[in-house]
Amino acid sequence: MKHTRIDISEFIERREKLMAQMPENSVALIPANKEVTRSRDTEFLFCQDKDFYYLTGFHEPDALLVLVKTFECETILFCRDKDPLQEVWHGRRVGAEKAQQDFKVDHAYTLDELEQVLPMYINGRDAILFAQGLQEEFDRLVFACLDVLRNGAKQGFSAPTTTIDIRPMISEMRLIKSDAEIAVMREANIISGNAHSRAMRFTEHGTFEYQVEAEILHEFAFNGARAAAYGSIIGGGENATILHYTDNDEVLIDEELLLIDAGAELSGYAADITRTFPVNGKFSEEQAALYQVVLDAQIAAIETIKPGSNFSLANIAAEKVLTEGLLKLGILSGDIDTLIEQRACKKYFIHGLGHWLGLDVHDVGDYQMDENKQQLRSFEPGMVMTIEPGLYIDGEADVEHKWQGLGIRIEDNILVTADGYENLTVNAPKTISDIEAMMANKKN
């Protein structure tokens, strides 16, 4: 199965855009991630540093991108050397020569040349830009290079006198998605939505949470998304009231709900979808009533999304519906206007309404919070976010017994368009009737 791929020309444009923002006579250093040991001599599945990947498309560990801005701009890549012995054990490497050709950088060097060559690109620059504190080993490398230059005045060396955090620049760029990025995220949503549908058809009394997780991960991998974007949450019954429940090891019970928060990662980009449905395929009266409150709140929040709107306005819409619904069901009591003003629904809606989405599931980008923690950043075309209201009433809550142990969240991925929004999560059933219809076709 072929998927949308981002052309190398877009990575070049990103580097050029970043260099245009850099001060004159400066150098930027963006490192790749290192492999992480899982146990002894086995490693976790490698995940590239997202800023490095955003600027290069290069997927090998230990690499380094250097951007130099003087009277002309240069891009330099350091990467692992070709090594037949290592490659026969661990897989092929690109190597410096091919990396220069394939990833369209001006110069490429092996990592063996790093300590000798890197100081020469930093020498004489007025400012150095990097993400200090992100990788301790990389920080030590940078400071060692700076010491070489500071101690080399007699040789005509000089070190930058200004240090700038490069992350805010890249984060702002990543916040607005290109057409190619949006196409990849649409595909990640389709794969993830199919996985949620598959889970609905598979689930029944007596299956285990981990078996449902296996169905989801199979759907991801079989369709080209080898990894989940995050640890899948498969919470049956009261486990659904634990926001980041990932044990996924308990049996599913006939009359309980199952909350699944799972999304695929495709070509580095994340989907993040949550669905909640009855294990036996049929909502009880109480489950349906509470579920509809959450769904109505999600719809109200999504309808606010357009250029110039913001998360704060979406929150106001969602919380109004949640509060009205909880009052109508008798879970809250009091005057509706007072309850809305006091944000009484937050007793059961205990997380934020949504977050930016992209190369990271909780993607980078400033929310522009005010002193009251209201997220006031105006939406712009190309932003992608989650909208995910939920209600969580644990087994000890001071409510009628019929509401205890219910956890419900509904989450879609929303793109801001020029005149409104596009819901990327189009194929994962979320109305009561659609869910029940899907589950009537179990295991088909």
C-alpha positions as CSV (number, residue, x, y, z in Angstrom):
1,M,0.0,0.0,0.0
2,K,1.4,3.3,-1.1
3,H,1.0,6.4,1.1
4,T,1.5,10.1,0.6
5,R,5.2,11.1,1.1
6,I,6.5,14.5,1.6
7,D,8.8,15.5,-1.2
8,I,12.4,16.5,-0.4
9,S,11.7,19.9,-1.9
10,E,9.5,20.7,1.1
11,F,12.2,19.8,3.5
12,I,14.5,22.2,1.6
13,E,11.9,24.9,1.8
14,R,11.6,24.4,5.6
15,R,15.3,24.8,6.1
16,E,15.3,28.0,4.0
17,K,12.4,29.4,5.9
18,L,14.1,28.7,9.2
19,M,17.4,30.3,8.0
20,A,15.5,33.4,6.9
21,Q,14.5,33.9,10.6
22,M,18.0,33.3,12.0
23,P,20.1,36.3,12.8
24,E,22.8,37.3,10.4
25,N,26.2,35.5,10.9
26,S,24.7,32.7,13.0
27,V,24.7,28.9,13.1
28,A,22.0,26.5,14.1
29,L,22.5,23.0,15.3
30,I,19.6,20.5,15.3
31,P,20.5,16.9,16.4
32,A,18.8,13.6,15.6
33,N,17.7,11.3,18.4
34,K,19.8,8.5,19.7
35,E,18.7,4.9,20.0
36,V,17.3,4.1,23.4
37,T,18.2,0.8,25.1
38,R,15.2,-1.2,26.3
39,S,17.2,-3.8,28.1
40,R,20.8,-4.9,27.8
41,D,21.4,-5.2,24.1
42,T,17.9,-4.5,22.7
43,E,16.6,-1.1,21.8
44,F,13.2,0.5,21.6
45,L,11.8,1.0,18.1
46,F,13.6,4.1,17.0
47,C,11.7,7.4,16.9
48,Q,13.5,10.3,15.2
49,D,13.6,13.7,16.9
50,K,10.7,15.5,15.4
51,D,12.4,18.9,14.8
52,F,15.3,17.2,13.1
53,Y,12.9,15.1,11.0
54,Y,10.8,18.1,10.1
55,L,13.9,19.8,8.6
56,T,15.6,16.8,6.9
57,G,13.3,13.8,6.4
58,F,16.4,11.8,7.6
59,H,15.5,8.8,9.8
60,E,18.9,7.5,11.1
61,P,20.0,8.1,14.7
62,D,23.0,10.2,15.9
63,A,22.9,12.6,13.0
64,L,23.3,16.4,13.2
65,L,22.0,19.1,10.9
66,V,23.9,22.4,10.8
67,L,22.5,25.5,9.2
68,V,24.9,28.4,8.6
69,K,23.7,31.9,7.8
70,T,26.3,34.4,6.6
71,F,26.4,36.3,3.3
72,E,25.2,33.0,1.9
73,C,23.5,30.0,3.6
74,E,24.8,26.5,3.9
75,T,23.3,23.3,5.1
76,I,25.5,20.5,6.5
77,L,24.6,17.0,7.6
78,F,26.7,14.8,9.8
79,C,25.7,11.1,9.8
80,R,26.9,7.6,10.4
81,D,29.5,6.3,8.0
82,K,28.9,3.2,5.8
83,D,30.0,0.2,7.7
84,P,29.6,-3.3,6.1
85,L,29.9,-5.1,9.4
86,Q,27.4,-3.0,11.2
87,E,25.1,-3.1,8.2
88,V,25.0,-6.8,8.0
89,W,24.0,-7.0,11.7
90,H,21.7,-3.9,12.0
91,G,20.7,-2.7,8.6
92,R,21.8,-0.5,5.8
93,R,23.1,3.0,6.4
94,V,22.8,5.9,4.0
95,G,26.3,7.2,4.4
96,A,27.6,10.8,3.9
97,E,28.0,10.7,0.1
98,K,24.4,9.4,-0.6
99,A,23.0,11.6,2.2
100,Q,24.3,14.7,0.5
101,Q,22.7,13.6,-2.8
102,D,19.4,12.3,-1.5
103,F,18.6,14.9,1.2
104,K,19.9,17.8,-0.8
105,V,22.4,19.3,1.7
106,D,25.4,21.4,0.6
107,H,27.9,19.2,2.5
108,A,27.8,15.9,4.4
109,Y,30.3,14.4,6.7
110,T,30.7,11.3,8.8
111,L,30.3,11.3,12.5
112,D,34.0,10.5,12.8
113,E,34.7,14.0,11.4
114,L,32.3,15.8,13.7
115,E,34.7,17.0,16.5
116,Q,37.2,18.2,14.0
117,V,34.8,19.9,11.4
118,L,32.0,21.2,13.6
119,P,34.0,23.9,15.3
120,M,35.0,25.3,12.0
121,Y,31.3,26.0,11.1
122,I,30.7,27.6,14.5
123,N,33.9,29.7,14.4
124,G,33.4,33.4,13.8
125,R,29.6,33.3,14.2
126,D,28.0,35.9,16.3
127,A,25.1,33.7,17.5
128,I,24.5,30.0,18.0
129,L,21.0,28.5,18.0
130,F,20.2,25.1,19.5
131,A,17.8,23.4,22.0
132,Q,20.0,23.6,25.1
133,G,18.9,21.0,27.7
134,L,17.2,18.7,25.3
135,Q,20.1,16.2,25.0
136,E,22.8,16.2,27.7
137,E,25.4,14.5,25.5
138,F,24.8,17.0,22.7
139,D,25.0,19.9,25.1
140,R,28.5,18.6,26.1
141,L,29.5,18.5,22.5
142,V,28.4,22.0,21.8
143,F,30.1,23.4,24.9
144,A,33.3,21.5,24.0
145,C,33.3,23.1,20.6
146,L,32.8,26.5,22.2
147,D,35.7,25.9,24.6
148,V,37.9,25.0,21.6
149,L,37.1,28.3,19.9
150,R,37.3,30.4,23.1
151,N,40.7,28.9,23.8
152,G,41.9,29.4,20.3
153,A,42.2,33.2,20.1
154,K,45.9,33.0,19.1
155,Q,44.8,30.9,16.1
156,G,42.2,33.5,15.1
157,F,39.2,31.5,16.5
158,S,36.2,33.2,18.1
159,A,33.1,31.7,19.7
160,P,29.5,33.0,19.4
161,T,28.6,35.4,22.2
162,T,24.9,34.9,21.9
163,T,22.9,31.7,22.5
164,I,19.4,31.4,21.2
165,D,16.8,28.7,21.8
166,I,15.8,27.5,18.3
167,R,12.7,25.6,19.5
168,P,10.2,28.5,19.3
169,M,11.1,29.2,15.7
170,I,10.6,25.6,14.6
171,S,7.5,25.1,16.7
172,E,5.8,28.1,15.0
173,M,6.6,26.6,11.6
174,R,5.4,23.1,12.6
175,L,2.1,24.6,13.9
176,I,0.8,25.4,10.3
177,K,0.6,22.3,8.2
178,S,1.3,22.2,4.5
179,D,-1.0,20.4,2.0
180,A,1.4,17.4,2.0
181,E,1.3,17.2,5.8
182,I,-2.4,17.4,5.8
183,A,-2.6,14.6,3.2
184,V,-0.5,12.4,5.4
185,M,-2.6,13.2,8.5
186,R,-5.8,12.4,6.5
187,E,-4.4,8.9,5.8
188,A,-3.3,8.4,9.4
189,N,-6.9,9.2,10.4
190,I,-8.4,6.8,7.9
191,I,-6.2,4.0,9.2
192,S,-6.9,4.9,12.8
193,G,-10.6,5.2,12.1
194,N,-10.7,1.7,10.5
195,A,-8.9,0.4,13.6
196,H,-11.6,1.8,15.9
197,S,-14.3,0.3,13.7
198,R,-12.5,-3.1,13.8
199,A,-12.3,-2.9,17.6
200,M,-16.0,-2.3,17.8
201,R,-16.8,-5.3,15.6
202,F,-14.4,-7.5,17.6
203,T,-15.3,-6.5,21.2
204,E,-17.6,-8.7,23.2
205,H,-18.1,-10.0,26.7
206,G,-15.1,-12.0,27.9
207,T,-12.5,-10.6,25.6
208,F,-9.5,-8.9,27.2
209,E,-8.5,-5.3,26.8
210,Y,-5.1,-6.5,25.4
211,Q,-6.9,-8.5,22.7
212,V,-8.7,-5.4,21.5
213,E,-5.4,-3.5,21.5
214,A,-3.9,-6.3,19.4
215,E,-6.7,-5.8,16.8
216,I,-6.0,-2.1,16.7
217,L,-2.3,-2.5,16.3
218,H,-2.7,-5.1,13.6
219,E,-4.9,-2.7,11.6
220,F,-2.2,0.0,12.0
221,A,0.7,-2.1,10.9
222,F,-1.1,-4.0,8.2
223,N,-1.9,-0.7,6.5
224,G,1.6,0.8,6.7
225,A,1.6,2.5,10.1
226,R,4.1,0.3,12.0
227,A,3.8,2.1,15.3
228,A,1.1,3.7,17.4
229,A,1.5,7.4,17.9
230,Y,1.3,6.8,21.7
231,G,0.5,4.0,24.1
232,S,-3.0,2.9,23.4
233,I,-5.6,3.3,26.1
234,I,-8.1,0.4,26.2
235,G,-10.2,1.0,29.3
236,G,-13.2,-1.2,30.1
237,G,-15.7,-0.3,32.8
238,E,-14.2,1.9,35.5
239,N,-10.8,1.7,33.9
240,A,-12.2,4.3,31.5
241,T,-12.2,6.9,34.3
242,I,-8.4,6.7,34.5
243,L,-7.2,9.2,31.9
244,H,-3.9,7.5,30.8
245,Y,-4.8,3.9,31.6
246,T,-2.4,1.7,29.6
247,D,-2.3,-1.6,31.6
248,N,-4.9,-3.0,29.2
249,D,-5.0,-6.4,30.9
250,E,-8.5,-6.8,32.3
251,V,-11.5,-8.7,31.0
252,L,-14.4,-6.9,29.4
253,I,-17.8,-7.2,31.0
254,D,-21.1,-7.5,29.2
255,E,-22.9,-4.4,30.3
256,E,-20.0,-2.0,30.7
257,L,-18.5,0.6,28.4
258,L,-15.1,0.4,26.7
259,L,-13.1,3.6,26.1
260,I,-10.4,3.3,23.4
261,D,-7.9,6.2,22.8
262,A,-5.6,5.1,20.0
263,G,-4.0,6.6,16.9
264,A,-1.6,5.5,14.3
265,E,1.7,7.2,13.4
266,L,2.2,7.4,9.6
267,S,5.3,8.9,8.1
268,G,6.0,10.5,11.4
269,Y,2.6,12.1,11.8
270,A,0.1,11.2,14.5
271,A,-3.6,10.6,14.7
272,D,-5.3,10.8,18.1
273,I,-8.8,9.4,18.2
274,T,-11.0,8.3,21.1
275,R,-14.2,6.3,20.9
276,T,-16.4,4.9,23.8
277,F,-18.9,2.1,23.2
278,P,-20.8,-0.6,25.0
279,V,-19.1,-4.0,25.2
280,N,-22.3,-5.8,24.3
281,G,-23.1,-3.5,21.4
282,K,-26.1,-1.8,23.0
283,F,-26.1,1.4,25.1
284,S,-28.1,1.2,28.3
285,E,-30.4,4.1,29.1
286,E,-27.9,5.7,31.4
287,Q,-24.9,5.1,29.2
288,A,-26.8,6.6,26.2
289,A,-27.9,9.6,28.1
290,L,-24.4,10.5,29.4
291,Y,-22.8,9.6,26.1
292,Q,-25.1,12.0,24.2
293,V,-24.2,14.8,26.5
294,V,-20.5,14.3,25.7
295,L,-21.2,14.0,21.9
296,D,-23.4,17.2,21.9
297,A,-20.6,19.0,23.7
298,Q,-18.0,17.8,21.2
299,I,-20.2,18.9,18.3
300,A,-20.8,22.3,19.9
301,A,-17.0,22.8,20.3
302,I,-16.2,21.7,16.8
303,E,-18.7,24.1,15.3
304,T,-16.8,27.1,16.8
305,I,-13.6,26.2,14.9
306,K,-12.7,28.7,12.1
307,P,-10.0,31.2,11.5
308,G,-10.0,33.8,14.2
309,S,-11.7,31.6,16.8
310,N,-9.7,29.9,19.6
311,F,-9.7,27.1,22.2
312,S,-11.2,29.4,24.8
313,L,-14.4,29.9,22.7
314,A,-14.5,26.1,22.0
315,N,-14.2,25.4,25.7
316,I,-17.1,27.8,26.5
317,A,-19.3,26.0,24.0
318,A,-18.4,22.6,25.3
319,E,-18.7,23.4,29.0
320,K,-22.1,25.0,28.5
321,V,-23.5,21.8,26.9
322,L,-21.8,19.6,29.5
323,T,-23.2,21.6,32.4
324,E,-26.7,21.7,31.0
325,G,-26.6,18.0,30.4
326,L,-25.2,17.1,33.9
327,L,-27.9,19.3,35.5
328,K,-30.7,17.7,33.4
329,L,-29.5,14.2,34.5
330,G,-29.3,15.2,38.1
331,I,-25.6,14.7,38.4
332,L,-25.2,18.5,39.1
333,S,-27.7,20.6,41.0
334,G,-28.2,24.3,41.3
335,D,-28.8,27.4,39.1
336,I,-27.6,26.8,35.6
337,D,-26.0,30.2,35.1
338,T,-24.1,29.9,38.4
339,L,-23.0,26.4,37.5
340,I,-21.7,27.5,34.2
341,E,-19.9,30.5,35.7
342,Q,-18.3,28.2,38.4
343,R,-17.3,25.7,35.7
344,A,-19.0,23.0,37.8
345,C,-18.7,20.5,35.0
346,K,-14.9,20.4,35.6
347,K,-15.6,18.1,38.5
348,Y,-16.2,15.4,35.9
349,F,-14.5,16.9,32.8
350,I,-11.0,16.8,34.3
351,H,-8.7,17.5,31.4
352,G,-8.4,20.1,28.6
353,L,-10.6,20.2,25.6
354,G,-7.9,19.6,23.0
355,H,-4.3,20.1,21.9
356,W,-2.3,20.7,18.7
357,L,-1.6,17.6,16.6
358,G,1.1,16.9,14.1
359,L,4.5,15.2,14.2
360,D,3.9,14.8,18.0
361,V,0.6,13.7,19.4
362,H,0.7,16.7,21.8
363,D,2.3,18.8,19.2
364,V,4.4,21.9,19.6
365,G,3.0,25.5,19.3
366,D,2.2,28.3,21.7
367,Y,-1.4,28.4,23.0
368,Q,-1.0,32.0,24.1
369,M,-2.6,31.5,27.6
370,D,-3.7,34.5,29.6
371,E,-3.4,34.8,33.4
372,N,-6.5,32.7,33.8
373,K,-5.1,29.9,31.7
374,Q,-7.5,30.7,28.8
375,Q,-6.0,29.6,25.5
376,L,-6.5,32.7,23.3
377,R,-4.4,32.0,20.3
378,S,-6.4,32.7,17.1
379,F,-6.9,29.7,14.9
380,E,-5.3,29.9,11.4
381,P,-5.8,27.7,8.3
382,G,-3.4,24.8,8.5
383,M,-3.6,24.2,12.2
384,V,-4.7,20.8,13.3
385,M,-6.0,20.0,16.8
386,T,-7.9,17.4,18.8
387,I,-11.4,18.2,20.3
388,E,-12.0,15.7,23.0
389,P,-14.5,16.4,25.8
390,G,-15.1,13.7,28.3
391,L,-17.0,12.9,31.6
392,Y,-15.4,10.6,34.2
393,I,-17.5,9.4,37.2
394,D,-15.6,6.9,39.3
395,G,-17.1,4.3,41.5
396,E,-16.7,6.4,44.6
397,A,-18.4,9.5,43.2
398,D,-21.2,11.1,45.3
399,V,-23.8,10.5,42.6
400,E,-26.6,8.0,42.0
401,H,-25.2,4.4,41.7
402,K,-26.4,4.2,38.1
403,W,-23.8,6.9,37.1
404,Q,-20.9,5.5,39.0
405,G,-18.0,3.9,37.1
406,L,-18.8,5.5,33.8
407,G,-16.0,7.1,31.7
408,I,-16.8,8.6,28.3
409,R,-14.5,10.5,25.9
410,I,-15.0,11.3,22.2
411,E,-12.1,12.7,20.3
412,D,-11.7,13.8,16.7
413,N,-8.8,15.5,14.8
414,I,-9.9,18.8,13.3
415,L,-8.1,20.9,10.6
416,V,-8.7,24.6,10.4
417,T,-9.6,25.6,6.8
418,A,-9.9,29.0,5.1
419,D,-13.6,29.2,5.9
420,G,-14.1,26.8,8.8
421,Y,-12.9,23.3,9.6
422,E,-12.5,19.8,8.2
423,N,-13.0,16.8,10.5
424,L,-10.2,14.4,9.5
425,T,-11.8,11.7,11.6
426,V,-14.5,10.7,9.2
427,N,-14.7,6.9,9.4
428,A,-14.8,6.0,13.1
429,P,-18.5,5.8,14.1
430,K,-19.5,8.1,17.0
431,T,-23.3,8.5,17.0
432,I,-25.2,6.0,19.2
433,S,-27.0,4.6,16.2
434,D,-23.9,4.3,14.0
435,I,-21.9,2.5,16.8
436,E,-24.7,0.1,17.5
437,A,-25.1,-0.6,13.8
438,M,-21.3,-1.3,13.5
439,M,-21.3,-3.6,16.5
440,A,-24.3,-5.5,15.1
441,N,-21.9,-6.8,12.5
442,K,-19.4,-8.2,15.0
443,K,-16.4,-10.1,13.8
444,N,-17.3,-9.4,10.1
